[in-house]
């Protein structure tokens, strides 16, 4: 079968994966060799190095964990995370393991349909970061997929739910809780198309966490009450096989509890493990639904809170949402569905299979992706380059094209006609006479609920039929998915731990952002180790260190033709292409030269256990101080954030993950690192809430003092700038935006100080006095003494311009640690206000 569109979609999941094909208007699952819809995302390597994927490999994760791997999706994009297979000596990265799963899915198509596919749409969590999407792209290439557009999982699910439905102007919330990730996306369907209004998610929130909670909080304590097993725990190599068995038992029991109040775990034939004396350890334990529900609650609370945050950001009340679309195996849990209905107050849509809906949606999207036309067949003299959309909401879509014949032959007088013989009644476009260039445009007529196939009929001026390639095109009426968008903002980290976002979350890609920045340091041509660093960040937080660093563009002293002084203008462009590769360019006008880097997205490593432990203890102390502050002030905003952290049991979860990391669990390290960033950002919000009253008082005091200072020391230009900043201050006050208000108050205070200094020299004289007090620290004491003497004469003469020149030279004599060491600074650029 020759296809003109991609048609195949893959859900590459944490726990299970699936592949689907678009057949007419029906997206159906391609079953595996065992007749199952899904294939476990597990890999086993036998002694010969032969790779096995699926159910057999999943069983080996329990019985032979040294030679099997699962849940590697959570490590995609991290370096040094290869899984070593003991018996064969193989070592495979998460991308290579994922490639084996993709190959197995391709093999399912070959076995069931007789097709060798080399193109498929692959879904990724909407919350995936750039390094993770890049790793997925590389896995697809390694699996032999020459074309593999990436589609966000919530978009795929929304397509599957809405493809052939006649609905308009409605909002839906996609609740996608998979094995290892969570996405909440708001979609708006209008005029046969839908847009992603907003997205929030968590790459480390999924059913896997519930399984581990059952193991660590219910099963291991019960086991250790029955048996003495020193050091028994997650991450301990001695007990790896037993822990894997408990994890599998927990997952199966969780599924059983979806339809039963109790589930019996019986690991006795064969036994779980042997104790220190070599005696077999049998484990039998009854799980109760109520106990598992209590463990599930903090994870559900976090998911519900993320949904509310997405709605609030979109300024949509829950009553504006038509339905919640459920995606992912964990959404089959009755308890989760009850909590969602209560927590969101929105009707749940359970019309689709949550286990396969993403793969089927991916196949529908694949139907919109045209395949490149293959080489021209030897028996064909004419080709046609078509321009049209294979799927759309318009029943009379336009299609255009250019017919090309043998070299040099005119198409004058040829006719082309599009024919849908299967329509009722059969439909023909009518013969379209071609000009010499062979170009044409016509309108199709499409019938609903079927794939419309149009034969392309080409005739010569004498009426003879001519072979043409392609010889047909297809068009299907259906809801159209939006273009891919950024799910995280991308920008430049600035000096002072600030961020300038160049590409905002929600921007359609490919895209380019531009910003004019200034340098904070002097870059001396040829200076050893000298550089000017421009860090590139991904995230949403106002503080630079709360975001993920994608990479950096570094301008080296050895690369510049002449010195770059401080405060030099630098024009920065960030570009992201359709495959999500990020390129940063910096144009330095003083050099009239461009610098460019394509960021390597394969450099990120899992956090170090010792660093995680230190960070956790620091955040515990910070949390305790903030709790005291919240109790003392009674601030409702601060208390609400602290209550949400308690409901989600964030600190307890990080503690569990850090402890597991310390015992060698690399999966837990990635989870702990992401949770730590989120905790820090939440505690930042608590700090902002607690400092709000004093910040408001300061802002109002500066606003009150400013008019008098401007009247005495300013001019019309100062007054105009003050009015602009003051208006922004008032907007920040009304919006309770603490971070922005702090920046604006600093900006207004600095403006007033410069204005007063311009007339009185008070600020510059104070700065000179500070430098004189640090005389002993200055390098080149002879030069420092001469400059200080010159500065004192300038003070006596009230010559502020001369004094400023002296201060600039004295600043160059400060130790590097005071002036900002190029090698240590996070960023060497700032944004002028």
N, C-alpha and C positions, 0 to 999 in steps of 0.2 A: 504493500500500500504506500503510495506517494502522498505525503502530507505537505500542505502549504503553511500550516501553523504548528506550533510546538506541541500543544495538546496534552503533554504529560506534566503532572505536578507532584512534588515530593514534600512530605512533612518529615524533616530530619529531626526526630525528637530525642529528648534526654533518655527516656525509658523505652519507647517504641517508635518505629518509623513506618511510613506507608507511602505507596505510590498510587496515583489515580490517573485516569485518562478521560478526556472529554470526548464523548461519543454522541454526536448530534447536540442535543441540549442536556444530555444526562452525563454528569460526572460520576464515574463509577470506579470503585477500588479494584486494582489488579491484585488478586490474591497471590500468596506465596505458595511454595510447593506443598505445604501442609493444608492448604485451603483456608488460611487465616487472613483476615484483613490487614493485620499489623505484624511487623517483624521486630522482635526485640533488638534494641540498639546495643548489641553485645558481640564481642569478638573473642574467639578462642584460637590459640595456636597450638597444634599438636607437636609431637617430638620431631617430625620431619620439617616443621615450619609451615605446613599447610594451614591456611586460614579458614575458619568456620564462623559463620555469622548467623545469628538468630536464636531460636529456641534452644538448640543444643549448647550454644555458647553461653546462653543465660543460665542453664543448669550448671555449667562448669564454673560460673562465678561463685556459686555456693560450694561446690565440691572440690574445686581446684583453682582457688583465686590467684595463685602464682602464675597461672597460664591463661587467665581470662580477664577481660576488661569490660566495664559497663559504665554508663553515666559520664562518659568522657566529653560530652557536649559542654559540660560546665567548665572544662579546662581549655576550650578552644581559644586560641589567640595568646596563650601563655607559653613562654619559653621553658625549656628544661622540664617538661612534663611528660616525657616519653614513658610509656608503660613497657617494662622489661618482662619478657616471657621466659620463665626459668628454663624450661625443657629444651626450647629451640634456640635460645640465645637471641631471639629477635627483640628489637626495641622500636616501638611505634609511637609516634606523636599523636595527640588528639585528632589532628587533621588527617593523618594517615588511617587511624582507626575509623573515622567518619567516612573516609573514602571507601573503605571496605564495605561499610553498610550501604553506601550508594551503589556500589557495584552489585551487591546482592539484590537491591531493588531493580536495577536494570536487568539483571538476570531473570527476575520474575516476569518482566515484560516479554523477554525473548522466549521464555518457556511457555507462557500462557497465550501470547499473541503472535509469536513468530517475528517480532520486530526487533531490530538492533537500534536502540535509540541513542542519539548523541546530543540531545538537547532536552532540557527539562527545567521548569521553574522550581526553585528550592525555597522553602520558607525559613525565616529566622524570627526569633522573638523581636518584637518592636523595641524592647529595651536593650537589645544587643548593641555593644559599643563597636567602634570602628575596627579594632583589632579582631573582634570576634566575627564580624561579617567578612572581613578579609580572609580569615582562616577558613570560613565556610566556602568562599569562592575558590580557594586553593584546593580544598578537599574535592570539590566538584571537578576541577581540572584533572586532579590525580585519578579520579574515578572514570575518566574518559568522556566526560560531558564537555563538549566543545562550546556550547552555549548554555548558560545557567543563570538567567536573571534571578535576583533575590527578591522575595516578596515577604512583607511583614505578616506574621501569623494572624493577628487580628483582622487584617485586610482580607486575607484568604477566607477566614471564617465568615466574615460579613458577606462576601461574595456568594459563598455556598448557601447561606440563609436567604439571600435576596435575589439571586440570579434571574429566576423566571417569575418573580412576584410583581404584580402590578401595584406598586405603592409609590407614594409621592409625599415629599416634605415631612419626613419623620426622622426622629433621632433614635439611635439605638446605642446601647452600651455593650461592648464585647468584653466578657469576663473570661479570660483565657488563663486557666491555672493548669500548667502541665506538670511533668515529672520534676522539673528543676527550675522553671521560670514562671513568672506571672506578668501578664500584660492587661491593662485596662484601656480600651480605646473607645472614644465616642465617634460614631459615624453619622453623617447626615445624608439621607437619600433624597434627591430632588431631580426631576426631569430625566429619570433613567440613569443618573450617575450618582456616585456617592463620594464624599470627601471625608478624610479623617480630620475631625474638628480638633481633637486633642488626644494625647496619649500620656499615660504614666505607667511605670512598671518596675519590676524588681527581678534582676537576672538570677537571684539566688533564693527565690521563694517558690516552692513547688511541693508536690506530693512526696518527694524524697525526704523533705524535712519532717513530715509527719511520720514517715517510716522510721527515721532515726530517733525521733522522740519516743516512739513506742519501744524501740530497742533499748535506749539508754535510760528511760525513766520507768518503764514497766518490766521489760523482759530481763534485763541484766540484774536489777535488784532482786527479782523473784528467783533467778538462777543462783545468785550468790547466797541467798538465804538457804538454799538446799545443798550447795556444794562449795567447797573451798578451792577457789581457782585464783591464786595470787597474780595480780597484774592484769586480770581479765578486763579488756576494754577496747574501744575503737582505736584503731591505729597501731595496736601492738602486733608485730609480725607473728608472734607465737600463737596468737589466737585468731589470726585473720580468717581462717576457714570457718571457725565457729561463729564469728561475728557475721560473716557473709550468710551463713545459714539462718541466723536470727533475723537478719535484714530481709531476706526473702520470705521468711515466715511472717514477719510483720506486715509486709506488703500484701501477701495473700489473705491474711486475717483482716486487714483493713477493707479489702474488697468484699470479703464474706460478710463483714459487719454492715455493709450497705443494705443487706436484706435479712439480717438476723440480729437479735439482741446480744448474742454471744458467739465467740469463735474459739475453737479448741486448737491450740498449738501443740503438736505432738512430734517431737524430734527424738525418737528412740530407736527406730530401725532404718538406717544405721544411727548410732548415737551421735549426739552433738559433738563430742570431743572426748578426750581422756584427761583425767586429772594428773597431778604431779606424781602419783604412784602408779600411773598407767591404767587405772580403772576407768571403764566406760562411763561417760556422763550422759544420762538420759534426761530430757527436759520436756515436761508436760505442763501446760499452763493454760488456763481459760481466760480469755480476754473479754471484757464487757464493753459494750458500745459506749456506755456513759463515761468510762475511763478514757477511751480513745477520743471522744468528743471534747473532753476537758483539755487533752493535749493539743487538739486541733485548734482550739479557740484562739490562741495568740496569732496563729498564722492567718486564720480567717479575719480576725480583727485588723491585721495589717492590710490584707487585700481590700477589705471594705473601706478602710481609711484612705487607701490609694485611690479607690473609685470616687470617694467624696472629694478628694483633692482635685481630681481630673474634672469633675463636674463644677466645682467652685471656680477653677481657673477658666473654664469655658462660660461661666456665668449662666449655667443651666441648672434649674431646680430639678429634683428627681421626677416630679410630675410631668416634665417636658419630655421625658424619655419613654418611648413607646414600649420597649421590651429590653430585657437583658438576655444576650445571646451566650449560651454556655458552651465553653470549649475546654477540652482536656479531661482525662480520666478522673481526676479527683472531684470534678463537678457532679459525678454520679452519686456522691455521698449524700444521703438524705439530710444529715445534720448540716452540711454546708449549704444545701439548697434552702433549708429553713432559715439559717442565719442570714443568707443573702436577701431573702424575701423580707425579713425583719429589718435588717441593717440598711437596706437601700430603699425599700418601699416601692419597688418596681416589679412588674410582672416578669416572670422567668419564661423564656422560650425553650422548650425541651423537645422541639420537633425534629432536631437533627442528632445524629450520633456524634457525641462530643469527641470520640476517639478518632474519627476519620474525617471530620468536617474540614479540617485545615488542608489535608491532602486533596480533597475534592474541590475546595475553593482554589487551590493552587492550579489544578487542572483547568478550571474555568478561566483563570487569568492566562494560563498558557495558550488557551484558544485565541487570545488577542495578540499573541506574539508570532509574527510571521517569520518563517524560516527563509534563509537565503536560497535563491534559486540555484539548483545544481548546474553542473556543466551542460552545455547544449548538446543534445543527442545528435549523432551523425546524420540521422534522417530528417532533421529539422533545419529549415532555412531562416525562420523568423522567430524572434523572441519579443516579449512584451514586458516592459517595466511598469508594474502597477503601483498605484498610490490609493490605498483605502484602508479602513479599519475592519478587521474580520468580525468584531463583535461591537454592537452599538445599540442605542435606544431608538434610532431613527428608522422607521419602516421604509423610507425611500432615500437611502443614503447615496451620496455621490461617490463615483469611482472614476479615476482618471488613469491615463497611462500613455506610454510612448512605444509604438511598434518599431522594431528595428529589423531590417532585412540584410541581405548580403551587402558587403561593402560597396558603397557608391550607388546603390539602387534606390531610386525615388519611390516613395509610398503613395504618390499622387494617384488617386482613383481607386485605391484599395478600399475595401469596406471591412468593418469589424462589427460583430453583433454578440451580445451576451444573452444566453438562453437558459432558462430554468425549466427543464422539461418535466420535473416532478411537481411543479406547482399546480394548483387546481383553481382555474384552468391553467395550462402551460403558459409561461410568460416569456416574451421576447422584447428586447430593448429596441428592436428595429435596427436596420443596417445604418451604420455611421460611416460616412465617406471620410477617408483620411486625407490630410494635406501631405505635401511632400515630406514633412518632418515626421509624420506618423503619429502625432499627438491627438488625443481625444479625451472627452469628458462626457459621462452619461449618468443617468440615475437608475438605480436598481429598484425593484419592488420585492420586499421580503415578507414572508409569512411567519407568524409567531409559532413558538413551541417546536421548532425544527431547525436543523442546519440547512440553509438554502445553498444549493450547489449550482453555479452558473458555468455552462460551457462557453468557451471563447472561440468564436467562429470567424476565421479570416478568409476573405475571398479576394482574388486578383481582379483587376479592371475587366477582365473577360468573363468573370463569374466562376472561375475555377477555385476550388478549395485549396488552401495552403496549410501545411502543418505549422503549428505555433507552440511555443513553450514559454510559460506554463499554458496548459490547455483548459484550465478551469480556475475559478476562485470560489471561496465560500464566505457566507455572511450569516450571522445569527443575531436575532433580536434578544437583548438581555441587558441587565444592569452592568455598567462599565466601572471598573476600579480606577481610583485616582493614580496619578503619577507618584513615584516613590518620594518620600519626604524624609527630612532629618528628624530623628527622634531625640536628639540631643543637640544643643547649640555648640558651635565651634568658634573659638576666638583666640585672642592673644593674652597671655598672662603679663600683667604690668608690674612695674616696681611698686612696692607698697602693698603687695598681695591683693591687687585688684585685677579685674578682667575687662577687656573690651570685646564684646561678642560681635563677630563679623557676619556670622551666619546663624540666624535664630532657629530654634526648634520649630519644626513645621514647614521649613523652607523646602520647596520642591527641588529635587536634584536631577541633573547636574546644576551646580550653582557656583557663584563667585561672590566674595565679599571684599570690601576695600575699606581701609582706615589709614589716616595720616597720624603717625606717632612721632615721638622725639626720643633721642638717646639720652641716657642718664650718665654715661661715662665717656671719657676721652679714649679713643682707640688710636694708638700711636703706631704708625706704619713700621712693620718689622719687629715690634716688641714681642719678646718671647712670652708665649702663653696668653697674649692679649686677644680678647674676643668680645664681640657684642652679641648677646644672646636674646633671641626672640622666641619664647616658649609658646607652643600651640596647645590649647586645652579643649577638652570635651566635657560638657556638663551643663548645669544650670545655676550653680551657686555664685553669689557675689564675691565670695572670698576665693582667690585663685587656688589655694591649697586644699579646697574642698572638691576640686574637680580632677579628672583624670588627664594626665599629660600625654598627648598624642606623640609629641616629639618637639624638636626645636630647630629653628634656623639660626645658624651661628656664622657670623661674619668674622673671619679670622684676620688678625693684624697682618699676617703674611699675604693676605689676598688683596689688600687695599693699596691703591696707588699713592695715597697721601693720607695724612691724619684726618680722623673724624672727630671734631670737637664735641663737647657735651651740648645737649639741646639741639643737635642736628636733626633735621626733618628726615623721616623714614616712611616711605609709602609702602604699606603692607597689603598684599592680596592673598587670600586663601581660596583655593579652588578645590571642589570635590566633584569627581566625575561619576558617571552612571554606575561604575563598579565600586564606588565609594573609596577610591584612592584619593589621598589628600596631598595637595601641592601648595607650598608657601613660597611667595616671591616677595623680595624686598628691594625697592628702588631707592637708592640714596642720591638725592639731587646734587649734593656737594661733590660727589664722585662721578655723577652721570653714569651710574653703573647699576645693573641688576644682579641680585643674588637669588638663587633658587634651590629648593630641596623638595624631593618627593619623599614623604615620611615613610619610614620602615615601620610597618604595623606589627612586626613579629618580635619586638624587643621586650615586651612586658613579662615580668616574672611574678610568681606567687609571692605574697608577703613573707618576710622572715618571722618565724615563731617568736623569737626573743623580742623583736620590734613590736609585734602584736601584743605581747604580754605587757610591755612597758606602756604602750599606748592605751590599753584597756585600764590599767591602774590609774593613769593620769586622768582619763575620762571619768572613772569612778569618783575620784576626788572632786573633779569639776562638777559632776552631777550632784554630789552631796552639798557643795557650796550653793549651787543654784536652787536646790530644794529649800535650803535655809532661807535664801533670799525670797523665794516665792511665798513661803509661810510668813515671813516678816512683812512683806508688802501686800500680800493678798491679791497680786495681779492675776486676773482671770485668764488672760491670754497665755501667760507663762505656765499657769497651773494646767491649762487644757493640753499643752504640749507634753508636760510631764505625765499627765494621766494617760495620754496615748502611748507613751513609751512604756508605761507600766502595763497597759492592756496588751501590748504586743510582746511583753517580756523581753525587750530588746537586749538589755544587759545580760540577762541569764542566757540568752541564746548565743551572744558573743562569747561569754565565758565557756560554754560547752564547745563552741567551735575552736576557740583558742586552745583549750585543753586537748582536744582531738588533734589539733595541729602539732602541739608539742609531742604527741605520740606518733607523728609521721603521716597524718592524714592530709594530703595536699588539697583535696577537694574542700575540706573545712577551712584551709588557709585562705582560699579565694573568697569563700563566703564571709569569713570573719573580716577580711580587708574591706569588702564592700559595705558590710554592716557598720564597721567602724567609721567610714566616711559619712554614712547616713546619720549615725549617732552624733558625730561632731557637728554636722550641719543643723540637726535639731537643737542641740545645746546652744549653738550660735543664736538660733531663733529665741530660745529662752533668755539668753543674755540681752538680746535686743529688746525683748518685752520688758525685762526688769529695769533696763536703763532708760526706758522711754520717758518716764516723768522728768528725770533730770535733763534728758536731751531736749524735751519740749521747753523746759524752763530756759535752757541755754539759747535755743533758737529764738524764743520770744524776746530774750534780753538783747541779743544781737540785732534783731529786727527793730527793737525800740531805740537802740543807740545809733544805728546807722544813719538816719536822716540828719541828726545833729552833726555827726562827723563829716558827712558829705557837704553840708552847708558851710562848715568851717574850712575844710581842707580839699574838697573835691571840685570837679568841673562838670559840664554837661555830659561828657562821655562817661565819667564815673557814675553819675546819676542814672544814666540809661542802663549801664551794666548792673547796678544795684537793683533796679526795678525788675530786670530779667531774673536775677538769682533769687530775689525775694519772692517773686511769683512762684518759682519752682519750690522754694522752701514751704510756702503755704500749701501747695499741692501735696508735698510729701507729708505735711502735718495732717491734712485731711485724709490721706490714704494710709496713715500710720505706717509709713515705710521708713523704718529706723535706719537701715543701711544707707539708703539714698539721702535721708535727712542729715546724717552725720557728715557725709561727703559735702553736701551743699553748705552746711554751717561752716565747715572748714574752709570751703571756697570763699564764702562771704567774709569770714574773718580775715583770711589772707588778703583779699581784695582791699578791705578797709585798712589793714596794716600797711600795705604797699602805698596806698593813697596818702596816709598820714606821713609815712617815711619820705615820700616824695617832697613834702613841704618842710618837714622838720629834721629828717635824717635820724630819727630816734631808733628805728629798728636796725639800721646799718651800724649805728654806733654801739648798740647792745651786742650785735654779732661780733664786732671788732673786740669788745671787752672780753667776750668768751674765748676768742682765739688767743688773746694776750695771756689769759689765765692758763692756757695750755701750751705756753711757750716751750717748755721742756720736752714736749712730745713731738715738736716739729722737726722734720728732717732738714739738714743743711742749716745749722744754727746761725752761721754767719749771715746767710741770706735772710733768715727769719728776723734777726735783730735789725738789719737794715730796713726791712719792710715795716716792722713795728714802729721804728723811729719815724719813718715816712708817714705811717698812719696816724701817729700822735700829732704830727704837724698838721695833717689834714683835719683832724678833730679841732685843733686850736683855731684853724682858719675857717671852720664850718664848711669845708669843701667836701660834700657828700659824694660827688662823682669820683674824686680822687681817692676817697676812702673805699668806695666799692671796688675800684681797680686793685687796691692793696689787698682787700679781703679775698678777691678771686685768686691772687697769687699765693696768699697764705693757705688757702684751702688745698692747693696743690701740694703743700708740704705736710699735710696731715698723713698719718699712717694709712695704709691701704684699707685696713679694717674699718676705719672711720669714713673714708671716702667711698667705699663700696668696691670690694675686690671683684674684678671681672670674673675670676674663676669660681667665686662663691655665690654671687648674686643669682637669685632665681631668674630675674629678668633685668635687662638693661634698657628697657623702653618705658615711656609713660605717655599718657594722653593729656595734652594741654586742655584746660577748661575755658 
